[in-house]
């Protein structure tokens, strides 16, 4: 059993074996989330010290969103390798659920081929009406600085992963002041405060569609969540807050 459910095929058994051996011989495990430590405890018997240490976010590198009024066609963003574990199919199905308005979804990240002529994204798009599929834009992998600058240009960020450690992209979107909707599982549960610095959905397209609709209908709520999210990043993921956290752990 792997501590990372849904491991894709490119993580071979040899890699998993090496990973398990390395974890088993460690004296200390440092993780950005308690969720990952919990999964590891199911995978190996570990008696060493475990530490949860937040990721560092340099907010100066991420332009802040200060306009929350919607464009003519609202825009959604999701960043990550396109694969079943990341759950972008849930977002696409949610777009199909929201039949009352047109939405644009932009995906950053490499696609996963399933044959010489098609990919997993192709398959997912073939399962929804062409009108919905035409509103999904896949931009592949772009330079990191370009991605950081682009967060503020979207209306909502969505993390739909079926499992994830502690997605860095969620923190980046929060740092940009972008309202985030995340699947209420694994490390995402530790990243936002539901209704205050983000919103959770239960993993179903229907619930995601409902949360998207709630945010799109309320500019004040989008702004409040986005600003509180930025404040949370500054409070818990800034160089000073990380320094204080490490100092406290050492004492």
C-alpha positions as CSV (number, residue, x, y, z in Angstrom):
1,X,0.0,0.0,0.0
2,X,1.3,3.4,-0.9
3,X,1.0,6.4,1.4
4,X,0.0,8.4,-1.7
5,X,-3.3,6.9,-2.9
6,X,-3.7,6.9,-6.7
7,X,0.0,6.9,-7.5
8,X,0.3,7.3,-11.3
9,X,2.1,4.7,-13.4
10,X,5.2,6.8,-13.7
11,X,6.0,6.1,-10.0
12,X,7.4,2.6,-10.5
13,X,7.5,-0.2,-7.8
14,X,11.3,0.3,-7.6
15,X,10.8,4.0,-6.8
16,X,8.2,3.2,-4.2
17,X,10.5,0.6,-2.6
18,X,13.4,3.0,-2.4
19,X,11.0,5.6,-0.9
20,X,9.8,3.2,1.7
21,X,13.3,2.2,2.7
22,X,14.4,5.8,3.0
23,X,11.5,6.7,5.2
24,X,12.1,3.6,7.4
25,X,15.7,4.6,8.1
26,X,15.0,8.3,8.8
27,X,15.4,9.7,12.4
28,X,13.2,12.7,11.8
29,X,10.4,13.5,9.4
30,X,9.5,17.1,8.5
31,X,6.2,17.6,6.6
32,X,4.2,20.7,5.6
33,X,1.0,18.9,6.7
34,X,-0.2,16.6,9.4
35,X,-2.2,14.7,6.7
36,X,1.0,13.5,5.0
37,X,2.5,12.3,8.3
38,X,-0.7,10.4,9.0
39,X,-0.5,8.7,5.6
40,X,3.1,7.8,6.2
41,X,2.2,6.2,9.5
42,X,-0.1,3.8,7.6
43,X,2.8,3.0,5.2
44,X,5.7,2.4,7.6
45,X,6.3,1.9,11.4
46,X,8.1,5.1,12.3
47,X,9.3,5.8,15.9
48,X,11.4,9.0,15.2
49,X,10.4,12.6,15.6
50,X,7.8,14.1,13.3
51,X,7.5,17.9,12.7
52,X,4.9,19.9,10.8
53,X,6.7,22.9,9.3
54,X,4.7,25.2,6.9
55,X,5.9,26.1,3.5
56,X,7.5,29.5,3.0
57,X,5.7,31.9,0.6
58,X,7.4,35.0,-0.6
59,X,4.4,37.2,-1.1
60,X,6.5,39.9,-2.8
61,X,6.8,37.6,-5.8
62,X,3.0,37.3,-6.2
63,X,1.0,40.3,-7.4
64,X,-2.1,41.0,-5.2
65,X,-5.6,40.9,-6.6
66,X,-7.4,44.1,-5.7
67,X,-10.4,44.1,-8.1
68,X,-13.1,41.5,-7.5
69,X,-15.8,42.5,-10.0
70,X,-16.4,39.8,-12.5
71,X,-15.4,40.0,-16.1
72,X,-18.0,39.4,-18.8
73,X,-17.3,35.7,-18.7
74,X,-16.1,34.5,-15.2
75,X,-12.7,32.7,-15.2
76,X,-11.6,29.8,-13.1
77,X,-8.1,28.5,-12.6
78,X,-6.5,25.2,-11.6
79,X,-2.8,24.3,-11.6
80,X,-1.3,20.9,-11.5
81,X,-0.4,17.8,-13.6
82,X,-3.6,16.6,-15.4
83,X,-4.3,13.2,-13.9
84,X,-7.0,11.4,-12.0
85,X,-5.5,12.2,-8.6
86,X,-5.6,15.9,-9.3
87,X,-9.3,15.7,-10.1
88,X,-9.6,18.2,-12.9
89,X,-12.4,16.0,-14.3
90,X,-14.5,17.1,-11.3
91,X,-14.1,20.7,-12.3
92,X,-15.1,20.0,-15.9
93,X,-18.2,18.1,-14.7
94,X,-19.0,21.0,-12.4
95,X,-19.0,23.4,-15.4
96,X,-21.5,21.1,-17.0
97,X,-23.6,21.3,-13.8
98,X,-23.7,25.1,-14.1
99,X,-25.8,25.4,-17.1
100,X,-27.2,28.9,-16.3
101,X,-24.0,30.8,-17.3
102,X,-20.9,30.5,-19.3
103,X,-17.6,30.0,-17.5
104,X,-14.0,29.8,-18.7
105,X,-11.6,27.2,-17.0
106,X,-7.9,27.6,-17.5
107,X,-5.6,24.6,-16.7
108,X,-1.9,24.9,-16.2
109,X,0.2,21.7,-16.0
110,X,1.3,18.8,-18.2
111,X,-1.3,16.4,-19.6
112,X,-1.2,12.6,-19.2
113,X,-1.2,10.6,-22.4
114,X,-3.3,7.5,-22.5
115,X,-2.4,6.5,-26.1
116,X,-0.4,7.8,-29.0
117,X,-3.2,10.1,-30.1
118,X,-5.2,11.0,-27.0
119,X,-4.8,12.2,-23.4
120,X,-6.7,12.0,-20.2
121,X,-7.9,15.6,-20.7
122,X,-9.1,14.7,-24.2
123,X,-11.1,11.9,-22.7
124,X,-12.7,14.1,-20.0
125,X,-13.6,16.7,-22.5
126,X,-15.3,14.2,-24.8
127,X,-17.7,13.3,-21.9
128,X,-19.2,16.8,-21.7
129,X,-21.1,18.8,-24.3
130,X,-18.9,20.6,-26.9
131,X,-20.0,24.0,-25.5
132,X,-18.6,23.1,-22.1
133,X,-15.4,21.6,-23.6
134,X,-14.8,24.7,-25.7
135,X,-14.6,26.8,-22.6
136,X,-11.7,24.8,-21.1
137,X,-8.3,26.1,-22.0
138,X,-5.2,24.0,-21.4
139,X,-2.0,26.1,-21.4
140,X,0.4,23.3,-20.4
141,X,3.5,24.2,-18.4
142,X,4.4,27.8,-18.3
143,X,7.4,29.6,-16.6
144,X,6.9,29.9,-12.9
145,X,7.2,33.7,-12.8
146,X,4.5,34.0,-15.5
147,X,2.2,31.7,-13.5
148,X,2.7,33.7,-10.3
149,X,1.8,36.9,-12.1
150,X,-1.3,35.4,-13.6
151,X,-3.2,34.3,-10.4
152,X,-4.7,37.8,-9.8
153,X,-6.3,37.7,-13.3
154,X,-8.7,35.0,-12.4
155,X,-11.9,35.1,-10.4
156,X,-11.6,31.7,-8.5
157,X,-8.9,29.1,-7.9
158,X,-10.0,25.5,-7.6
159,X,-8.0,22.6,-6.0
160,X,-9.9,19.5,-6.8
161,X,-7.3,16.9,-5.9
162,X,-8.6,13.6,-4.6
163,X,-5.5,13.4,-2.5
164,X,-2.7,15.9,-2.0
165,X,0.0,16.6,0.6
166,X,-0.3,20.4,1.0
167,X,-0.6,22.0,-2.5
168,X,1.8,24.9,-2.9
169,X,-0.5,26.3,-5.6
170,X,-3.3,26.8,-3.1
171,X,-1.0,28.9,-1.0
172,X,0.1,30.9,-4.0
173,X,-3.5,31.6,-5.0
174,X,-4.2,32.6,-1.4
175,X,-1.2,34.9,-1.4
176,X,-2.5,36.5,-4.6
177,X,-5.8,37.2,-2.7
178,X,-7.7,34.9,-5.0
179,X,-10.7,33.1,-3.4
180,X,-10.0,29.3,-3.3
181,X,-12.3,26.4,-3.4
182,X,-10.6,23.1,-2.3
183,X,-11.6,19.5,-1.8
184,X,-12.1,18.9,1.9
185,X,-9.5,16.1,2.2
186,X,-5.9,15.4,3.1
187,X,-3.6,18.4,3.3
188,X,-6.1,20.9,1.9
189,X,-8.1,20.6,5.2
190,X,-5.2,22.3,6.9
191,X,-4.7,25.1,4.4
192,X,-7.9,27.1,4.6
193,X,-10.6,28.0,7.1
194,X,-13.9,27.2,5.5
195,X,-16.0,30.3,4.8
196,X,-13.3,32.7,6.0
197,X,-10.0,32.1,4.0
198,X,-11.5,29.8,1.4
199,X,-14.3,27.3,0.8
200,X,-14.5,23.5,0.9
201,X,-16.5,21.2,-1.4
202,X,-17.2,17.6,-0.7
203,X,-15.6,16.1,-3.9
204,X,-18.7,15.9,-6.0
205,X,-19.2,18.0,-9.2
206,X,-22.6,19.1,-7.8
207,X,-21.2,20.5,-4.6
208,X,-18.3,22.2,-6.4
209,X,-20.8,23.8,-8.8
210,X,-22.8,25.1,-5.9
211,X,-19.7,26.6,-4.2
212,X,-18.6,28.2,-7.5
213,X,-22.1,29.7,-8.0
214,X,-22.1,31.1,-4.4
215,X,-18.8,32.9,-5.0
216,X,-19.7,34.2,-8.4
217,X,-22.9,35.7,-7.0
218,X,-21.3,37.7,-4.2
219,X,-18.5,40.1,-5.0
220,X,-18.2,41.1,-1.3
221,X,-17.7,37.5,-0.3
222,X,-15.1,37.0,-3.0
223,X,-13.2,40.1,-1.7
224,X,-13.5,39.1,2.0
225,X,-12.2,35.6,1.4
226,X,-9.4,36.7,-0.9
227,X,-8.2,39.4,1.5
228,X,-8.4,37.1,4.6
229,X,-6.5,34.4,2.6
230,X,-3.7,36.9,1.9
231,X,-3.6,37.8,5.6
232,X,-3.4,34.1,6.5
233,X,-0.4,33.6,4.3
234,X,1.4,36.6,5.7
235,X,0.6,35.4,9.3
236,X,1.6,31.7,8.8
237,X,3.9,31.4,5.8
238,X,6.1,34.5,5.8
239,X,9.8,34.2,6.4
240,X,9.3,35.8,9.9
241,X,6.5,33.4,10.9
242,X,8.5,30.4,9.7
243,X,11.5,31.6,11.6
244,X,9.4,31.9,14.8
245,X,7.9,28.4,14.2
246,X,11.4,26.8,13.8
247,X,12.7,28.7,16.9
248,X,9.8,27.4,19.0
249,X,10.3,23.8,17.8
250,X,14.0,24.1,18.8
251,X,13.3,25.3,22.3
